[in-house]
């Protein structure tokens, strides 16, 4: 294994670490939105405002799934 091969592996490890960090951050943000939505529902807030929050939460979920696809490689059986 040459020096270039080692550098490529480390870069890949760094990219994966960055993806995992973003995933963790988004996962927490998703949970925060969930808690906020539940509180808004309990306080009888404006349904339109709640719907907007749900759309933002759904966007985060889609982003989380895209990151999961990057983290977990497809396994062809």
C-alpha positions as CSV (number, residue, x, y, z in Angstrom):
1,X,0.0,0.0,0.0
2,X,1.5,3.3,-1.1
3,X,1.4,6.7,0.6
4,X,-1.4,7.8,-1.8
5,X,-3.5,4.9,-0.7
6,X,-3.2,5.8,3.0
7,X,-4.1,9.4,2.3
8,X,-7.3,8.3,0.4
9,X,-8.3,6.0,3.3
10,X,-7.9,8.9,5.8
11,X,-9.8,11.3,3.7
12,X,-12.6,8.7,3.4
13,X,-12.6,8.3,7.2
14,X,-12.8,12.1,7.6
15,X,-15.7,12.3,5.2
16,X,-17.5,9.5,7.0
17,X,-16.8,11.2,10.3
18,X,-18.2,14.5,8.9
19,X,-21.3,12.7,7.7
20,X,-21.9,11.0,11.0
21,X,-21.5,14.4,12.8
22,X,-24.0,16.0,10.5
23,X,-26.3,13.0,11.0
24,X,-26.1,13.3,14.8
25,X,-26.8,17.1,14.6
26,X,-29.8,16.6,12.3
27,X,-31.1,13.7,14.5
28,X,-31.1,16.1,17.5
29,X,-32.8,18.8,15.5
30,X,-35.5,16.4,14.3
31,X,-36.2,15.4,17.9
32,X,-36.3,19.1,18.9
33,X,-38.9,19.7,16.1
34,X,-40.9,16.8,17.4
35,X,-41.0,18.2,20.9
36,X,-41.9,21.6,19.7
37,X,-44.7,20.3,17.5
38,X,-46.1,18.3,20.4
39,X,-46.0,21.4,22.6
40,X,-47.7,23.5,20.0
41,X,-50.4,20.9,19.6
42,X,-50.9,20.8,23.4
43,X,-51.2,24.6,23.5
44,X,-53.7,24.7,20.6
45,X,-51.4,26.8,18.4
46,X,-52.3,27.9,14.9
47,X,-52.7,24.7,12.7
48,X,-50.9,26.4,9.8
49,X,-47.9,27.0,12.0
50,X,-47.9,23.4,13.2
51,X,-48.2,22.2,9.6
52,X,-45.1,24.3,8.6
53,X,-43.2,22.8,11.5
54,X,-44.2,19.3,10.4
55,X,-42.9,20.1,6.9
56,X,-39.6,21.2,8.3
57,X,-39.4,18.0,10.3
58,X,-40.2,15.9,7.3
59,X,-37.4,17.7,5.3
60,X,-35.0,16.8,8.1
61,X,-36.2,13.1,8.0
62,X,-35.5,13.0,4.3
63,X,-32.0,14.5,4.8
64,X,-31.4,11.9,7.6
65,X,-32.3,9.1,5.3
66,X,-30.0,10.4,2.6
67,X,-27.2,10.5,5.1
68,X,-28.0,7.0,6.2
69,X,-27.6,5.8,2.6
70,X,-24.1,7.4,2.6
71,X,-23.1,5.8,5.9
72,X,-24.5,2.4,5.3
73,X,-23.3,1.0,1.9
74,X,-25.7,-1.0,-0.2
75,X,-25.0,-4.7,0.2
76,X,-25.7,-6.8,-2.8
77,X,-26.5,-10.4,-1.7
